[in-house]
Amino acid sequence: MLQRSGMGIGALGLLDLLHAPESRASASGDLPAPHFRPQAKRIIHIFLNGGPSQVDTFDPKPALKQFENRTVADNPATERKTGAALPSPFRFQRYGESGIEVSELFSRTAKHIDDIAIIRSMYAEVPNHEPSLMLMNCGDSIQTRPSFGSWTMYGLGTENQNLPGFVAMCPGGLPIKDNENWQAAFLPGSLQGTYVDSQHQEISRLIENIEHPQVTTRDQRRQLDLLARWNKQHLQHRVDPRLEARIESYELAFRMQQDAAEAFDVSQEPRHVLELYGEGVHARQTLIARRLLERGVRFVQLWHGAGQPWDNHSNIEAEHRKLSAQIDQPIAALLTDLKQRGMLDETLVLFGGEFGRTPTVELGGNGKPINGRDHNHYGFSVWLAGGGIKGGTVYGATDELGFRAAENPTSVHDLHATMLHLMGLDHKRLTYRYAGRDFRLTDVHGQVIPEILKNPYRTTRPDADPPISDSTSLRVE
């Protein structure tokens, strides 16, 4: 009726109301409801590309000193030849009331250890970067699947129509064309991550095509309306997710022109906040992440090591020390800042890489040690903090030397299931029909890890209070 009367003026007014920020509507309509009451509203994933060494960061192994310069029996196969045990060159110290040991590489972050749960028994499927990157980010190491951020957007939507709900900041980008680690794959294209090259400071270089150099805002709106009509006519006769994504990207870019410029401008922060985060690209992108989360962005991914990865096959002492110095202060600042603003309880923070590294020294082509460590997917560490996480917790363990997950082995699917659980989503029910079957982030795997949760119970109604109990087992529904 509104379209057919009064030259459609009423329909235009209704459209504007439906897209008002106050309506909390997502691009596809109202915000989807979570399956049960969430403990976190947003996620920030600090991803250490290349594979940091667990025995040099969050999994101390004093036994390595006893085996120094000795060949390790039952040494599992890795990509390259390794030799004797290599003790960590870094000093570990106990922090907080929990007394958890953390390496000097993350001494500032370690001051928040009572808010952190470390999983020391993670394992992946293969010791290669690209498959393990896809596994950690998309839940599958073989075929391209929707990224974790896209699944989160699919399940919960976005609260801010003028900013993307999923942002991936990766200074310089990755050498993988159309990077699958933040794409939507077969989910609607509007759910893919918005890539931001955070090595830049100017808004026009941070986000491509954020500004039109010649056309006014009014004329841009008219052009987009005409383009949208043509594109929708084109879509009526075919299914093309790429075109759908392009249509949404045009609209989002238009809406972002004003809001994004403000959100990415860290110069608006007071001096004491800027000093808290420190200097450098990683300090700036971490501060931007907090500003985005404040403004309703659902999922923010911060990549570290894209240009200079944590893939230290040689000289690991100098390289790991240099890399950790770039992010230890910003991460500690982020946890402090979120806590001071009352946001940490509703923000889930994940820290880690795609796999770990061997506790044995890597050998060069001449068979001599080169003071580095090879890839190790058999056992490594990640940590979580914030929304719903029981801080001061260590879950699982690797063997005596740090090679394999030995106690409570934890798959990437278990990690994803737990994170979705904290966001109020049942990983078994969050499915998408594609190519004749129902897909989910965790495929046919994954178990929630109750031991790292403040309240491991879930409820069937998102507005219901979770039951109170001291038991750590999940309630069966």
Steps between C-alpha positions, in 0.01 A plus 500: 500500500778743594683427176193554281362816660640851508776414252653267757597776744358301791711195413813715489420632846441150633829380350686778679336410832583131460867586446525741791768399755239513776313208346801268557412339167767309313549513124259211465237624747469473876796371699494120525430368848769299680414143595541577870616779725847615383786570736688708242376745237811552293829330410852624439740245354871581529655269243876432501569394144778244457473300820648632828692257719294373792809398702631858474176680589222334704608137553821479708699178467792493747570137401645630172804616696563144616494374139708784355736376226343154525297327231137459602353152472161457333540828316187541281547573132501864395553683172873547551770314686548592864765395746553527873269664751524880497426660840315830492737797514227700673432526872161391632337655806183445703239775480180593680314320773477194275880478480498394134842505336547723195810585299672837523398550135149585624576644841248786461221277376579260785389762753147418386545124547217481754264601217651249255439130435789326323432190294833314486372194315393631161576293192454552125487259206808572287832685548449734202412868526218545246290196603548581868410865441176389338431252779542759775306769317240300306478158670625302199857442382415368153212689342412867520230553759341810658726663756421505871413869478254437218331220695471732800341767282264242351390392847472840667504779241648844556389780731644787295372547145764760417801283580582146390414235756820306427834677452837336428804724553815359345789743436616452141258212445581134440657365180184299430271648237143564618603372840271220611574555867242777530264423212138383520533212246147363445338723765344826372772729370400780735638292790860493379765689693592853400875506448687800638866558417590638841857591405352828374372790709298695241137388488505500117783243504380301799178404321495486121242718321374654823485843337397617154747764375261674252134430583293662776324289763158578352603397151665186637170402661315548169761295314481217752121493487509466121775238515309304764187489280700368204683245714177371655347460155808307397475277809137408434612257230806350666666424836833675540638538857784716368255753359302497825822569690587781261161666538528488879861624490391810302230577752725434798778714357256788455376471858855466629629822351417699810489242779819317401698821473415570864546142624846459348627839616704416812615864531170561680623287792648678805876495537502257793314240289742541209793458740335192651496323161842625392629575151508314173252345259395221736434739786288713268300211355433360849365836612288520184364156586376624837337802332324270251375267773364802688299594193327166459739309272448132579830337400845656465806305394849642554773329299858516616796364307359528147816663365740354757335182628557308822642227278844502663685198365827663602623746762175469696627690805557828314199463269244406765627778726461756223151383404365483854629851570266628229180363657551434873427858605201550263338172615548586868363848428195354326416279799549795737294733282212255454489434872500868593213566258296206629527323163720201583218297652316511167803480269660165421873527425686218319880496464705245305636376167427213263732253678805490726865410464723207585683483834795365302743711298465517124795380290628681193592344168843410637343315793606761755264683741374840384350599837140495389197273523296319233120496467319294763129426460497221762471737796490878552340774709234768460332714764162663546383782725189704566137410438413185691858377542617371840826689546808366671441162336726253322327230298678197360871434468762383255747223580812553710691671218209681330465294184150351517169583666498240779226610741155606374598528130302789353415534132437823313137384474480486881634854518246625244212319671594661831524849354164468325354373828619816675332708229171323568520268198476122496760388246285199406199719423683779316468350152469619141349299216734482201556248220242262642625478859505701821843648573628633831824655621598190698383255228422176691747566782548718805419496871456800728777522764315566828816512713600843365153657536371703793159347448507190280121471487283620217131581484253450220362855524727798434321705766521236772755499779738201492453249781737529794713199583855414594508206260727533196304265274266637237130448544355261244198640316 
